[in-house]
Amino acid sequence: MELFAPNLGNRLVSLEVLSESHREILTQREIIKAVWDSTPALAGGSGFNEYYDHAINRGHRGELLTFVIFTPESRELVGLTTYDQIDPSHRRLFIRYTWIMPKFRNQSMFNATQHAMIQRALDWGCRRIGWLIEANNHKSAAAIIKLGAKQEGVLREYARFSNGTWRDIALFSLLRDEAKEVLRELNLKIFCE
C-alpha cells in the first residue's frame, strides 16, 4: 500500500488528502484558531495561509501528509490529522496535529480517525508509529494512552509555538505488533457496537 494514496477512511470517517480545494472550507471554521495558532512556529510566518502552504509544500516533497476528516455520508467537516516525519528507510512516522471539531469530540470519532491512520501506516509497512503531544495537554495524552500507545518520555522545551512560547513535548509510540493489537481492539470497540 502506498502511504500517499489519495484517501482513506472507514464507516465513521472519510479522510481526504489536504489540497487547495479544502482551503475555503477550513478558513470558514473555528479550526483556524484551534489548530494553526497552537502549532510550532514557522520561519515564514504563523498565519493560516502560511501553515496551509507549508503543509501543501511539505506534502509535495513527501515529508508530510495532511488529511481533512469528514463524515462519509453528509461530508460534514470533522477535523484534521497528519502523518509527519515520514521515514521510508526506517519505516516510521508520526501521527500529529489531530484536531476534532468540538461537536464530534467523542471517543468514537477520534478512535475511528486513529484506526484509519494506523491501518494505512501498517499497510505501508510501518514498524513504528509515534505521537508528539504537548506535555501539558493531558486530555490528548490520555486519549493516546487509552488507545494503547506507550509514553517514552518528555522532550523539554522542544518546540517554539506561534505565540512565542517554548513547550515540552511528550513522546508516545506503538511498535508494529502493538499497533496490530490496537487495531483489533478498535475494530471491536468501534465497529462491533
Beta strands, then each sheet from edge to edge (+ up, - down):
strand 1: 7-9
strand 2: 14-17
strand 3: 64-70
strand 4: 77-87
strand 5: 92-100
strand 6: 128-134
strand 7: 150-160
strand 8: 166-175
sheet 1: 1+ 2- 3+ 4- 5+ 6+ 8- 7+
end
